[in-house]
């Protein structure tokens, strides 16, 4: 592909010269090249142009070329390698036109059969073996806490799904089932006074950062006892006491904010770090590129964690991003990066610990691409007609909660009776959270005028 940029204004773009896979871009002279190169539009345009040219030239690609991979993180052989050596495979394209809807996805009548049981078992055992090596050097209490939090978040989200289906929760509701290893593993590597900012799929992050399940559930119910007084809902959790700064509904909106928080930490001379979670779809936003450039230029202690669940709403990664190796995008800004197995809580924890050390010691940012998979739809209203039941079941074989439980049991960290005890404790916590939410009152109508401006509004006064 040839990309020829004549001059630099995003408002006048024409497509030309598309034969033989080339694209020419024409702009009117308005902005300096160095400004435009770091701007929002150029990054997005180049990605779209690349995808466009790829489609134009697809008929000239050899049919002997290896097809797109199934979306599994790794094959059986490399799975036990060090985290940074894990093979990265392109997820298979999404399927449209499926018609059997379910809570987790859809079955396409023409979908391939699920992977054979022997292959799935080999993959499971290889990953479990890699996780066992990571257990070494981690104290018993930390391992138990990690499992407890993962189970708590799984059961909390399952109960949230029930409450949403029964009409107790309104608005949008994005569940974290399948991705627990990412938020729990990363947040376990930081201190209470460190900062966390994330996207709208943030119930588990909020609980892991120290917010009570009661305050999170009450916020989901839209009740006054919620962390945002019932006015934020599922997408806008917030608690300054534990430095959890949201919950952001705009795709990628939290990325420049987290960069600013990291700047504040450096400006004040503290050693606090900032974790910024976002989905892979946010990488196509210009704010992502501008923030990474600024973080490295100014040496800011921000850790950018891309939770790559391989779908932006219903669009697969392969259909939306010209280069699906997100960790390599850090090379453009000379930022340290790692590709991480997001179905292994210890792999995520270890990678985050390395990034935290870099941030505290040298005020340096890091980009982590954490490859994971959500077992539910994008939100509770998602019919899921873009992926197959076989695809979902294949990823469920690497359920991070089951994988971690199996490792803990085989290494005698927890016995069957201790697992049962933790399950009972978690059930009690979730039931208590639901009871608190149901008994919490609705916000008073006067709350319409609060928390809007820094200087409170006084009704009736001009």
N, C-alpha and C positions, 0 to 999 in steps of 0.2 A: 504494500500500500504506500502511495506517495501522498503526503499531506503537505500542501504548499500554502503557507499563510502569507497573504499579500499585505494586509494591514489589519487593524485591531479594534473593531467595534462589534459587539455581539448582536446588534439589532438588525444588521443587514448581512444575511448569510445566503449564499446561493450554492446549489450543488451542481457540479459540472465535472466533465472528464472522468466519468465513472466506468468507462470501458477499461478492460484489463485490470480491474481492481484498483483504480486510482481515484482519489478524491481531491478536488481543489476547493479551497475555502476563500471567499472574498469578503472583506470587511471594509467599511469606510474608515479613514484615518481619524481616530479620536483618542485612543489610549496608547501609552508607551508599551512596547513589547514586554518589558520586565514586569509591568503591572498585570497585563493580561495573562501572562504565563502562570501567575499564581492565583488568578481569579477563578470564580465559580464556573463561568460558562465554558471556558476553553477545555477544562478537564472533562466536563460532561460531554462536550461536543466531540472530543477526540475519541472517547469511549463509544459513543453512538456511531461515529464514522467508521471505526474499526469493525464494529458489529455489522454495519451495512456492507462494507467491502468483503467481509467474511462470507456473507450470504451471496454476494455477487460471484465470488470465486469458488463457491462450494461445488459447482459442477465440474471443476477442474481438479478436485482433490482425488487422489487415487483411492479406489474402492478397497484396496488392500490395507489402507491405514487402519490402525487399531481403533475400534469404536469407543465411544465415551464410556467411562467406567460407571459402575452401578451406584456410586455415591458412598461406598464404604470407606472408612478412613484409611484402612491399611489392608494389605493382603496378609495371609497367614505367616509367611516367612519373615517380613520385616517388622511384625508387630511387637516383637520383644526387644527391638533395638532402642537405643536412647531416644528420648522424646523428639529431639531435633532431627533424627534420622527417619522418622516415620514417613512412609510414602504418601504423597498427596495425589488423590485421584479426582478427576472432574466428575461432579454429580451428573447422573443421567438427565436428559431433558425431561421436562414435565410432560404429562399426558393430558390432553384435553378431550372432552367428550365422554368421560366416564359417567356412569349413571347410578350406581349403587352407593348412596350416601351413608356415612356413618360418622360417629363422633370424632374419630381419629383420621379419617381420610376416605378414599373411595376405591372401589374395585373396578378396574377396567376389564371388560369381557375378554379383550385381546391381550391382557397383561401376561407376561411370562410367569411361569411357576416360581414359587419362592426357592431360594438357594437350597441345595440339598442339606439335610441335617448334619451329615458328616463334616462338610465344609464349615457350616456355622459353628459346630462344636470345636473344630480346630482353631478357628478365629477367636472364639471365646476363651479357650484355654491359653492361647498365646498372649492375649491381652492380660489375662489374670496373672500369668507368670511374670509379665513386666511389672504389674502393679505390686506383686509380692516383694520385688526388689526395692521398691520405693517405700515399703512399710518399714524397712530397716532405718533406725535412727529417729523414728517418730515415736514420742512417748504414748503410753496407753491412753491417757486422758484425752489427748488431742485426737487420736483415732476414734474414740468413742463419741466425742463431741461432733466430729465431722459426720459420722453416721447418723447421730441423733438429729442434727440439723437437716441433713438430706431427707431423712424420713419425715421430719416435721413439715418441711416444705412440700413434699409429695402429698401427704395427707391433707395439708392445708389447701392445696390447689384442687384436690379431688372434692373436698367439701365446698370449695368456692364454686366449682362446676355444678354441684347439686343445688346450691343456693341460687345460682343464676338461672338454672332451668326451672326452679319453682317460683321465680319472679321476685325473689328477695334482693337480688342485685340487679341494678339497671345500668344502662349505658354500655360502654365497651368493657370487655373483660378478656385479657390476654394471659393465658396460663403458661406455666414454666415447666410442665411435666416433660421429662426427658433431658432437660438442660441443667438439672440441679448441680451437677458436678462443677459447672463453670462458676456460678455465683458463689457457691459455698466454698469451693477450693480457693478461689482468688481472695475472697474477703477474709478467709482464715489466715492469710499471710500478712495482714496489716494490723495496725493498732487501732484502738477506739478513737483516738484523736485524728486519725487520717480521714480523708474525704472520699465519698462515693457518689457518683452521679451516673444515672442510667436512663434507659429508654422507658417505654410504657409497660414492658413485661417485667415488672420489678417487685412483685410481692415477696419472692424469695430473697432478693437482695436486701430488702428492708428488714426482714426478720434476721437474716445473717448479720447485718450491721448492728443489731441490738434493739431494734424496735419490737415491742410486744406483739404477739399474734392478735391480741385483743384490739389494739389500736389499728392494726392493718385490716382486720375483718370488719370492724365498725366503719372504717372508711369505705370499704367495698359496699357496705350496706347504705352508705350515705347518711350516717348518723353523727350526732354531735360529739360522740366519744371517739371518733376517728382521729387519726394523726393530723389531718387537715380540716378538722371540724365538720367532716362530712361534705365538704364543698369541692374536694378534689377527685374523689372516686378512684377507680382502679388505676388510672394512669398517672396520678399525681400524689404519691406518697412523699412525705417530707418530715424530717425530725432533726432540728438543729442540735438537740442534745447529744446525738450520736454522730453528728456530721454526715447525715444522709440527706443530700441536697436534691432529691427527686430522681425519679419519676418525671419524664418529659414526653409530651405527646407528639411533638414535631420531630420527624425523622432526621436524626443528626443534630438536632438543636442543642443537645447537651454537650457536644464535642467542643465547640469554642468556649462554652461556659466552664467546662472542666479545665480547659487550658488557662482561663483567667484565674480560677481558684489556685491552680499550681503556681501561677505567677505571683499571687498574693502570698503564698507560703514562702517562696524564695525572697520576695521583697521584705517580708517580716523577719527573715533569717531563721525560720524554723526548719526542722527536718521532716515535716509532714509531707506525705505523698498523697496523690489523688488517683483513684481508679475511675476510669471512664468506660462504661460498658455501652456497646451499641451493636446493632445487627449488621450483617454484611451489606444490606441494601443502602445503608448510610454511607458506605465507602464511595458511592457514586456522587455524593453531595460534595460540592466545592468546599464547604466548610471543613470537611475532613482533611483535605489537602492543605488548606490554608493553616489549619491548626497544627498539623504535624510540622510544617515548615517553620512556623513560629516557635513551637516547642523546642525544636532542635537548635534554631538560631539563637534563642534566648536561654537555652539550657534550663528547661522547666521540668520539675519532678512529677510528670504526669505519665501514667501507664494506660495506654489505649488498648482496650480489650475488645476485639471484634468477636462477638458470639455468632459464628457462622453456622446457622442452622440450615443453610443451603436453599432457603426460600425467602424471598421478599414478598410478604403476603402470599399470593398464589403464583408468583413468577420464580422459576428456578434460577439458580446462580448462573447456569450456562447460557441462559437466554438474556441475561441482563448485564453481564460483565465480560468484557473482551479478554481480560486476564484474570482467571479465577484464583490465582495464587496471591491472596491478599497480603500475606506476610512480606512478599517481595516488593510491595508498593512502598515499603519503608526505605528501600534503597534510594529512591528519588530524593530523599531528604536526609540521608546518611544517619538514619535512626536504627538502633538495635532492634531486632525482631526475632520472633520464634513462631514456629507452627506447632500447635499443641493438640494432643488428643483430648477433646472436650468431654469424652465419655469416661474419663479416668480422673477422679477428683484429686488424686495425689500428683498426677502429671500437671494438672492446672496449678495446684498449690506450689509445686517446686518451681515452675516457670515464673510464677508471680513473685516468689521469694527472690529469685535472681533479679527480676526487674526492680523490686523494692530496694534491694541493696544498691543497685545502680543509681536509683533516684535519690536515696538518702545520702549516699556518700558523695556523689558527683553532680547532683541536680541534672540527671540525664533522663530523657523520656525513652519509652519502649513501646513497640507495637507488638501485641500478641494476637495471632489469628488462632482462635480456639474452635476447632471443627466439632460441631455437635449436631443434634437433631431434635426437633420437637415432635412429640408423639401425638399431640392434639393439633387442631386447626390453628390458623393464625390468630383467630379470636373465637369466642364461643359462637359467633354468628357465621363462622366460615363453614360452608358445606363441604369443602375439601375436594372439589372435582378436578384436581390437577396432579394427583399422585395415586399410586396403586396401593392396595392393601398389602401386596407382597413386598413393596418397598418399605412400608412402615414396619412390617413384621421382621424384616431383615435387620433393621436398625434396633428394634426392640430386643434382639438377641444380645445387644451390647448395652442394655439398660444400665446406666451408671450406678443406680442404687443396688440392683441385684449383683452386679459385678463386685462392688465394694463389700457387700455383705458376704459373698462367697469367699473373698480373700480374707476377711476378718475371721470367718469361721474356720477356714483351713489352717490359718496360722495361729489358731487358739487364742485370738484376742478377745472374742466374745463366744460364750456358750449359747446353746439353744434357749436356756432359761433367761439369759441376759437379753437376748434378742426379744423374747416375749415381754420382758419387763419394759424395755425401751418402747416397744409397740404400744403397750398399755399407757405409758406416760405420755406419749405423743397423742394418743386418742383423747386422753383427758385434757391436754392442752388445747387441742382443736375444738373439742366440745365446749370448753370454757370460753374460748374466743367467740364461738357462735352465740352462746348464751349472752355474753356481754354485748355483742352487736345487736341482738334482738331486743334487749332491754334498754339499750341506749336511746335517748329521745332523738327526734328529728331536729335539725338546726332551727333555731328561732328565726322567724322572718327578718328580724333586724340584722341578721348576719349578712344579708344582701349588701349592706353598706360597709362591712368591715373587710380588712385585708385586701382592699382594692388599691389604695394609694398609701404612700409612706405617712402622710398626714391624714388621719382618719376623717371620713366624711361625716358631717353632722346633718342628718336629715332635716329638711325645712329651712336650712340656712343657705343663702347664696354665697 
